[in-house]
Structures are given as structure tokens and as C-alpha cells.
Amino acid sequence: LSLTGAVFKTQMSNARVTSDSGTTENAGSKTVTGVELGFSGHLADHWQVFGGYTWMDAQIQDNGFALVNGAYVPSPFNGNVFPNTPKHSASLWTTWSPAFAPGLSLGLGANHVGRQYGNVNNSKWIPSHTRVDAMAGYAFNPRTSLQLNVQNLTDALYFNKAYASHYAAIAPGRSASLSLHLKF
């Protein structure tokens, strides 16, 4: 079993966000404080597991000034969550290579992303979502293998990007790809 962890704090000046018109604007400065945990290892001889969790507190620190009743005051959005930065995200992936079928490999995993705001005033957001993926592979020999990957196995409807205007991007539905790997 391998465990990893990190505690971090980053500060950025001139942080950018996407405006209602689709152009980029300066949102001022931001601070991101967070924790990241990860693990990988074998649950049994032919069974591996990988995963991680990230917690981020991304705040707008200085969004400039706003004109209120004829006077400039500090932005009312200072302290809000920075756009498109989920507070919680996690992933879990496992693969199994059964001893009774040498060359076969099966995998299943899930990715979770928490709520994300699309604008600095935190009035528009997309809900959290979890996506499930799968794979099956077969190694014919050390130089030739075939692998099928299925993304969004459950064909869940979710959004993967929030915008400052009235819309969000819908994530792709179920998709599959088949790859043949040849080593020379």
C-alpha cells in the first residue's frame, strides 16, 4: 500500500474568469488552501486499487471595488468561492487480473466532483456529479494487447463546466473506444 498526502496554499494575483460574453476578465486575487490524499496498492495478488481525495477552499480575496451609491467600496464578492473550483473531488479505480485467465484485465472506477460556481458572485452553479468508467483489456503476448474503455458507463446526465451567464456545458454521454497496442 502506498499513501500520499499534501497540504497546500497558493495565492494568485490577476486571476482570470470567463465573463457572460465568453471573454476573459480579471477577477482580482485568489487564495486556494487545500488537502490532497492518495492511495494505491494491492488488495490481493491480482487486484489493484487506486484513489484519492482533494479538498480545496478557493476564495476570491480582492475583487477590486464596486460603485455603490456614488462611492467606491470593496467588492461585495470578496470572500466568495472562486468559479469552477470544486470544494470536494475524489476518485477510485480498481483493476482485476484473474489468475484463471492470464492476459485478461478488468477495471472499474468512479470520479466525483463537487458543486462548482460559474461566476464570482456565486449565483450560478452546477451540482456535484459522479461519473463511472470501465475497461477491459487482453494481452495476447508481451507485444500485442487490445483494450476497451467505456467512459460514463451509466450514461449519466451531468454538467462539467459552469459559466457566468445563464448556461453550463453538458458533459459527454456514454462513449467507448477500442485500442490495439503493438510494441516493436
Backbone bond lengths (Angstrom), bond angles and torsions (degrees), N, CA, C in turn:
res aa  C-N    CA-C-N  psi(-1)  N-CA   C-N-CA  omega(-1)  CA-C   N-CA-C  phi
1 L - - - 1.456 - - 1.519 108.88 -
2 S 1.294 116.37 132.72 1.463 122.16 176.70 1.526 107.88 -117.44
3 L 1.316 116.41 129.19 1.457 122.30 178.68 1.517 109.66 -118.95
4 T 1.311 116.91 139.06 1.461 121.76 176.37 1.516 109.02 -130.32
5 G 1.297 116.02 155.80 1.453 120.38 177.49 1.509 110.71 -157.46
6 A 1.293 116.07 151.36 1.459 121.28 178.18 1.517 108.80 -150.46
7 V 1.311 115.04 142.45 1.462 122.75 171.47 1.520 104.81 -118.39
8 F 1.319 117.93 132.96 1.460 119.20 -175.11 1.519 111.89 -143.09
9 K 1.314 113.60 158.68 1.461 121.84 173.36 1.520 106.64 -147.58
10 T 1.325 116.10 121.89 1.455 120.96 178.38 1.519 109.24 -121.66
11 Q 1.311 115.49 147.03 1.458 121.18 176.83 1.518 107.66 -127.23
12 M 1.323 115.95 137.06 1.461 120.77 -177.40 1.518 109.88 -133.20
13 S 1.317 115.19 131.98 1.469 120.87 171.81 1.516 107.46 -94.66
14 N 1.301 117.02 157.15 1.463 122.39 177.74 1.527 112.81 55.18
15 A 1.317 117.00 39.63 1.468 121.49 176.86 1.523 108.86 -64.33
16 R 1.334 115.71 142.14 1.474 120.14 -176.08 1.519 111.32 -112.31
17 V 1.331 114.91 148.79 1.461 122.72 173.98 1.521 107.99 -134.59
18 T 1.336 116.53 163.87 1.460 121.67 176.80 1.519 108.83 -91.17
19 S 1.337 116.71 128.73 1.465 121.91 -178.54 1.523 111.30 -82.64
20 D 1.343 115.84 177.53 1.465 121.72 177.68 1.521 111.80 -57.95
21 S 1.331 117.34 -33.63 1.461 121.06 -177.02 1.526 112.62 -82.50
22 G 1.345 117.12 -4.67 1.454 120.77 -179.72 1.520 113.41 92.88
23 T 1.318 117.12 -2.30 1.461 120.49 177.31 1.528 109.23 -87.17
24 T 1.312 115.81 169.07 1.455 121.44 -179.77 1.515 110.22 -95.65
25 E 1.333 116.09 135.65 1.459 121.88 178.03 1.519 110.03 -126.07
26 N 1.307 115.21 155.35 1.450 120.71 176.23 1.532 108.15 -82.83
27 A 1.339 116.79 124.38 1.464 121.19 179.65 1.525 111.32 -100.17
28 G 1.318 117.44 8.21 1.460 120.27 179.56 1.514 111.04 92.00
29 S 1.312 116.53 -143.01 1.462 120.26 -178.33 1.521 110.18 -106.52
30 K 1.342 114.49 153.30 1.459 119.76 178.66 1.520 109.20 -137.42
31 T 1.316 114.69 156.52 1.456 122.49 174.97 1.516 107.68 -128.69
32 V 1.335 116.08 133.51 1.463 121.14 176.72 1.524 107.45 -121.43
33 T 1.319 115.88 119.83 1.458 122.74 175.23 1.518 106.15 -112.40
34 G 1.333 116.98 136.74 1.450 116.98 -176.59 1.510 114.99 -160.76
35 V 1.332 112.70 173.58 1.458 123.43 177.30 1.519 107.11 -135.59
36 E 1.330 116.17 136.17 1.457 121.13 176.95 1.524 108.76 -129.17
37 L 1.329 116.11 129.22 1.461 122.48 179.30 1.522 109.01 -124.49
38 G 1.324 117.01 140.61 1.448 120.47 179.56 1.516 111.52 -142.27
39 F 1.318 115.72 157.68 1.460 120.44 177.55 1.519 109.75 -150.22
40 S 1.307 115.46 152.84 1.457 121.76 172.50 1.519 107.64 -156.23
41 G 1.300 115.61 147.75 1.449 118.45 179.69 1.513 112.36 172.04
42 H 1.318 114.73 -175.54 1.459 122.85 -179.85 1.525 109.20 -107.13
43 L 1.327 116.82 125.82 1.462 121.09 173.88 1.524 110.50 -83.74
44 A 1.326 115.25 -25.84 1.467 123.13 176.72 1.533 106.23 -155.46
45 D 1.325 116.78 179.59 1.464 120.45 -176.44 1.522 113.57 -54.94
46 H 1.296 118.43 -37.60 1.464 121.66 -174.67 1.529 112.68 -117.69
47 W 1.339 117.00 18.68 1.463 120.65 -174.71 1.523 109.53 -129.08
48 Q 1.342 115.99 116.09 1.458 121.74 179.79 1.520 110.26 -111.11
49 V 1.332 114.73 153.24 1.459 120.27 176.94 1.530 108.71 -140.13
50 F 1.338 115.78 142.16 1.459 123.18 179.62 1.524 106.93 -137.16
51 G 1.307 116.77 146.91 1.450 117.85 176.90 1.507 112.61 -174.05
52 G 1.315 114.59 175.65 1.442 119.76 179.55 1.511 111.74 -170.74
53 Y 1.322 114.02 165.28 1.458 121.86 178.81 1.525 107.53 -141.95
54 T 1.328 116.25 138.39 1.460 121.26 176.70 1.521 109.16 -130.72
55 W 1.327 114.74 132.96 1.466 122.29 173.34 1.518 106.65 -118.02
56 M 1.352 116.09 126.85 1.466 120.24 179.26 1.521 110.32 -131.92
57 D 1.304 115.17 132.84 1.461 122.52 173.45 1.522 106.15 -109.12
58 A 1.327 116.96 94.65 1.468 122.55 -176.77 1.519 108.68 -102.23
59 Q 1.315 116.37 112.67 1.462 120.87 -176.54 1.516 112.13 -119.65
60 I 1.327 114.35 143.27 1.457 120.81 171.14 1.530 105.84 -78.00
61 Q 1.315 116.63 119.54 1.465 120.56 -177.46 1.516 112.43 -90.35
62 D 1.324 116.82 -43.49 1.458 120.64 -176.45 1.520 108.22 -143.29
63 N 1.325 116.25 102.21 1.466 122.32 -178.76 1.523 111.14 -98.26
64 G 1.314 116.40 20.09 1.462 120.35 179.07 1.522 111.65 83.07
65 F 1.315 115.51 -147.47 1.462 121.35 -176.26 1.521 110.25 -124.92
66 A 1.319 115.40 155.82 1.463 122.29 178.15 1.522 108.32 -124.95
67 L 1.308 116.49 145.07 1.455 121.92 178.15 1.525 108.90 -85.71
68 V 1.319 116.79 112.91 1.462 122.45 -179.12 1.526 108.17 -126.81
69 N 1.342 116.35 119.07 1.477 122.21 179.60 1.523 112.34 51.54
70 G 1.338 115.83 42.76 1.463 120.70 175.75 1.516 114.90 81.03
71 A 1.316 118.40 1.94 1.471 120.72 179.98 1.531 109.40 -127.31
72 Y 1.315 115.85 146.56 1.465 120.54 177.14 1.524 109.66 -86.56
73 V 1.322 115.20 126.96 1.468 122.08 179.34 1.525 107.99 -127.50
74 P 1.348 118.02 158.32 1.468 119.13 176.58 1.532 110.48 -55.21
75 S 1.317 116.19 144.25 1.459 122.35 -177.07 1.526 111.23 -53.16
76 P 1.336 116.54 135.33 1.474 119.02 176.21 1.536 112.28 -70.64
77 F 1.338 117.20 -7.56 1.459 120.63 -178.90 1.525 113.04 -92.58
78 N 1.327 117.56 -2.52 1.465 119.91 175.17 1.522 108.73 -58.96
79 G 1.330 117.08 133.60 1.462 121.77 -178.34 1.520 113.89 92.99
80 N 1.344 117.52 -11.23 1.465 120.01 177.68 1.529 110.86 -72.03
81 V 1.326 115.40 165.52 1.466 121.95 177.72 1.524 108.69 -72.41
82 F 1.342 116.74 135.50 1.461 121.16 178.28 1.538 108.63 -69.51
83 P 1.335 117.94 138.35 1.472 121.18 -177.03 1.533 114.53 -58.08
84 N 1.326 114.87 147.51 1.463 125.13 175.44 1.527 113.60 54.18
85 T 1.322 115.01 37.20 1.461 121.20 175.99 1.527 107.69 -128.38
86 P 1.336 117.60 100.32 1.463 119.44 -178.97 1.529 111.60 -69.98
87 K 1.306 116.33 142.71 1.472 120.70 176.85 1.525 110.33 -70.05
88 H 1.329 117.35 -38.78 1.466 122.03 -177.95 1.527 110.35 -123.74
89 S 1.333 116.17 137.18 1.460 121.24 169.98 1.525 107.88 -149.16
90 A 1.321 115.35 147.39 1.460 119.98 -177.19 1.522 109.80 -151.97
91 S 1.328 115.13 155.36 1.458 119.96 175.56 1.524 109.06 -143.50
92 L 1.319 114.79 150.35 1.459 122.23 176.94 1.522 107.11 -144.77
93 W 1.333 116.21 129.69 1.455 120.78 -179.07 1.519 107.79 -139.40
94 T 1.329 116.36 136.85 1.455 120.10 177.66 1.519 109.69 -134.60
95 T 1.323 115.98 144.52 1.465 121.44 175.74 1.525 109.12 -129.30
96 W 1.302 113.81 146.59 1.458 120.73 -179.08 1.518 108.55 -133.09
97 S 1.303 116.10 129.22 1.464 122.93 176.90 1.521 107.46 -119.51
98 P 1.327 117.83 92.49 1.467 120.20 -173.10 1.531 112.92 -62.98
99 A 1.331 115.28 138.35 1.469 121.06 -179.17 1.523 111.55 -64.90
100 F 1.342 117.70 -28.88 1.466 120.54 -177.75 1.526 112.95 -77.70
101 A 1.351 117.85 -8.19 1.470 121.00 -179.54 1.534 108.86 -135.61
102 P 1.322 118.02 75.36 1.462 120.66 -179.08 1.531 111.15 -55.06
103 G 1.338 116.30 134.43 1.457 121.85 -179.89 1.514 113.73 97.77
104 L 1.334 117.51 -21.10 1.466 121.48 -179.57 1.524 109.88 -83.77
105 S 1.316 116.39 139.63 1.462 122.43 176.66 1.524 108.30 -140.86
106 L 1.330 116.67 130.90 1.469 122.74 179.77 1.519 108.24 -123.49
107 G 1.315 116.47 141.57 1.457 119.94 -179.31 1.512 112.22 -141.18
108 L 1.326 114.92 150.89 1.459 122.19 178.58 1.517 107.92 -146.71
109 G 1.320 116.39 138.52 1.456 119.14 -178.93 1.506 112.43 -152.78
110 A 1.329 114.51 164.53 1.458 121.34 178.40 1.520 109.35 -138.68
111 N 1.325 115.67 143.74 1.461 123.14 175.51 1.518 107.87 -124.84
112 H 1.329 115.82 129.95 1.457 121.01 179.04 1.525 108.81 -118.30
113 V 1.335 116.61 134.47 1.461 122.75 176.89 1.522 107.13 -129.60
114 G 1.320 116.24 129.67 1.465 121.69 -178.58 1.521 112.88 -75.49
115 R 1.322 115.45 179.10 1.464 123.40 179.86 1.518 110.07 -54.47
116 Q 1.350 115.06 142.18 1.463 121.11 177.86 1.523 109.11 -131.09
117 Y 1.321 115.44 133.18 1.458 120.96 176.42 1.516 109.88 -87.02
118 G 1.331 116.28 147.91 1.457 121.29 -178.92 1.509 113.63 -99.23
119 N 1.325 117.64 -11.79 1.463 119.66 -177.16 1.529 110.66 -141.43
120 V 1.327 115.63 165.33 1.464 120.25 -176.08 1.529 112.96 -70.49
121 N 1.331 118.25 -23.75 1.465 118.89 178.46 1.524 112.36 -88.06
122 N 1.337 117.76 3.73 1.465 124.73 174.13 1.524 113.69 56.74
123 S 1.346 116.71 34.04 1.461 120.25 178.40 1.530 112.41 -97.03
124 K 1.331 117.12 -13.84 1.469 121.08 179.02 1.518 107.93 -124.78
125 W 1.338 115.49 133.50 1.463 119.08 -175.86 1.513 111.05 -152.92
126 I 1.346 114.73 161.91 1.460 121.08 172.44 1.529 107.20 -113.77
127 P 1.330 117.22 144.93 1.467 119.72 -178.05 1.526 112.05 -73.83
128 S 1.310 114.75 164.67 1.464 120.03 176.20 1.528 109.20 -64.69
129 H 1.325 115.87 158.53 1.463 120.00 179.19 1.527 109.96 -150.47
130 T 1.312 114.56 157.85 1.463 121.74 175.36 1.519 108.21 -129.79
131 R 1.318 115.84 129.48 1.465 121.77 179.50 1.523 108.86 -114.16
132 V 1.335 116.32 137.33 1.457 122.36 179.30 1.529 108.58 -110.45
133 D 1.335 116.54 132.35 1.462 122.76 178.93 1.526 109.37 -124.14
134 A 1.326 116.63 159.68 1.470 120.89 179.48 1.519 109.66 -145.14
135 M 1.330 115.15 160.13 1.459 120.57 175.46 1.515 109.67 -149.12
136 A 1.332 114.03 154.59 1.466 121.47 172.70 1.521 106.07 -142.15
137 G 1.311 115.34 133.01 1.455 119.36 -178.90 1.515 111.25 -137.80
138 Y 1.331 114.85 156.38 1.450 119.22 176.78 1.522 108.82 -142.24
139 A 1.337 116.01 125.54 1.457 122.08 176.44 1.523 107.83 -96.21
140 F 1.332 116.45 112.20 1.461 121.10 178.96 1.524 110.86 -71.08
141 N 1.325 114.55 -36.16 1.464 122.46 177.11 1.532 105.97 -161.47
142 P 1.336 119.35 178.74 1.469 119.55 -177.96 1.532 114.74 -62.05
143 R 1.333 117.95 -14.31 1.464 120.34 -177.17 1.518 114.45 -109.95
144 T 1.329 119.11 -9.75 1.463 121.70 -175.29 1.516 110.60 -135.17
145 S 1.343 115.64 127.17 1.466 119.63 177.22 1.528 109.95 -146.98
146 L 1.299 115.06 159.14 1.461 123.76 -179.33 1.521 106.93 -127.57
147 Q 1.344 116.66 137.44 1.465 119.13 -179.80 1.527 111.15 -140.51
148 L 1.332 115.57 133.93 1.459 123.40 175.45 1.522 107.84 -109.38
149 N 1.329 117.12 125.79 1.462 122.87 175.85 1.522 108.69 -116.03
150 V 1.322 116.30 134.37 1.463 121.63 176.11 1.522 107.55 -122.27
151 Q 1.325 115.91 117.15 1.459 122.24 177.16 1.527 109.01 -94.94
152 N 1.326 117.13 142.99 1.469 122.69 -179.60 1.530 109.91 54.87
153 L 1.303 115.14 57.05 1.469 123.32 -175.80 1.525 112.83 -51.66
154 T 1.321 117.91 -39.00 1.469 121.51 -177.45 1.527 112.70 -84.72
155 D 1.335 117.42 -0.22 1.461 123.02 -177.83 1.528 111.58 55.36
156 A 1.338 115.49 40.60 1.466 121.45 -179.07 1.527 110.42 -68.17
157 L 1.321 116.24 144.25 1.455 122.27 174.81 1.527 107.38 -94.82
158 Y 1.327 116.01 117.83 1.463 120.17 178.68 1.523 109.18 -151.27
159 F 1.318 115.41 165.98 1.454 122.47 179.91 1.519 108.56 -105.21
160 N 1.339 117.17 140.16 1.451 118.92 -179.98 1.527 113.78 -115.84
161 K 1.339 118.29 1.98 1.459 121.03 175.72 1.514 109.30 -156.54
162 A 1.324 115.12 131.80 1.461 121.34 176.81 1.527 108.57 -103.57
163 Y 1.322 116.09 144.15 1.455 121.22 179.04 1.514 109.66 -117.78
164 A 1.336 115.52 161.43 1.466 120.95 -178.05 1.526 112.01 -68.46
165 S 1.321 117.55 -24.60 1.469 119.84 179.11 1.520 109.47 -85.11
166 H 1.284 117.83 -153.15 1.464 123.23 -171.80 1.528 114.48 -89.71
167 Y 1.308 120.29 15.81 1.460 118.57 -176.81 1.523 112.12 -135.25
168 A 1.327 114.82 168.00 1.467 123.41 177.25 1.527 107.60 -140.03
169 A 1.321 116.23 158.49 1.465 120.98 -179.70 1.523 109.77 -87.06
170 I 1.322 115.84 128.93 1.462 120.74 176.82 1.523 107.59 -83.33
171 A 1.319 116.18 130.97 1.463 121.62 -179.48 1.530 110.02 -71.12
172 P 1.320 116.77 156.37 1.465 119.78 178.67 1.525 112.06 -61.63
173 G 1.300 116.33 146.88 1.468 121.56 174.58 1.523 110.08 -75.45
174 R 1.316 115.61 -165.83 1.460 120.12 -179.48 1.529 110.04 -58.59
175 S 1.323 115.63 137.04 1.461 120.47 175.53 1.524 108.19 -144.01
176 A 1.318 115.57 155.12 1.462 120.61 -179.48 1.515 109.34 -136.68
177 S 1.319 115.15 148.57 1.462 120.10 174.74 1.523 108.60 -139.58
178 L 1.306 115.06 141.22 1.459 122.13 179.54 1.522 107.39 -117.04
179 S 1.337 116.63 126.50 1.458 121.26 -176.04 1.523 110.64 -123.87
180 L 1.305 115.18 136.76 1.450 121.73 172.92 1.528 106.73 -106.93
181 H 1.322 117.29 124.49 1.461 122.66 -177.54 1.526 108.79 -109.42
182 L 1.335 115.64 124.57 1.461 121.96 178.51 1.520 108.39 -122.45
183 K 1.330 117.10 129.95 1.465 121.71 177.08 1.515 108.44 -110.27
184 F 1.326 115.92 134.14 1.458 121.23 -179.04 1.502 110.17 -105.46
